[in-house]
């Protein structure tokens, strides 16, 4: 399913500056049938990232899609943990992060 995850590889920032565009990009990807977003190229994040990812998950849930957010950069994982929503945003990332926690 590599083709479906490539759609989000162009996303390099998930901040208040591009939150609306990123949200719309993700919603369009979901409508096109994408169920995995690869976040590996995201290098700039702020608290808006958490809101956008939660909105993607809500939209996916409403559409009956299980959305997987994969390759979350450490800063993004830290934000989701800080806000207590890691398991809602990306359960598999939380499990991986817990295994590597010191």
C-alpha positions, -999 to 999 in steps of 0.1 A, spaced: 0 0 0 29 23 -6 11 44 -32 -15 53 -6 10 65 20 30 86 -5 3 112 -7 13 127 26 51 126 20 49 162 7 39 174 42 70 190 58 53 212 84 23 208 106 19 242 123 -7 269 128 6 285 95 -5 255 74 -31 237 96 -61 245 74 -43 234 42 -29 202 59 -63 194 73 -79 197 39 -51 177 23 -57 149 48 -94 150 44 -91 148 6 -67 118 10 -92 101 32 -120 107 7 -97 92 -20 -95 60 1 -61 65 18 -59 49 52 -22 55 61 -5 88 64 33 87 64 46 116 85 83 110 81 90 143 63 74 166 89 101 186 105 82 216 119 53 211 144 34 231 170 2 224 189 -19 228 158 -4 195 146 -23 177 174 -56 193 164 -51 185 128 -43 148 134 -73 145 158 -95 160 131 -82 135 106 -89 106 130 -124 119 137 -131 121 99 -117 87 93 -137 72 121 -169 89 108 -162 73 74 -155 39 89 -118 40 80 -90 30 104 -64 57 98 -28 49 106 -4 77 111 31 63 107 67 75 111 58 103 134 89 123 141 99 124 178 87 160 183 53 151 170 52 120 193 62 142 222 34 167 215 8 139 214 20 126 247 21 160 263 -15 166 254 -24 130 264 -38 120 230 -10 98 217 -33 67 218 -60 86 199 -37 100 173 -14 71 166 -17 41 189 12 22 172 35 52 176 27 53 213 35 16 217 68 21 199 77 52 219 69 34 252 93 5 242 121 30 237 114 52 267 143 54 292 
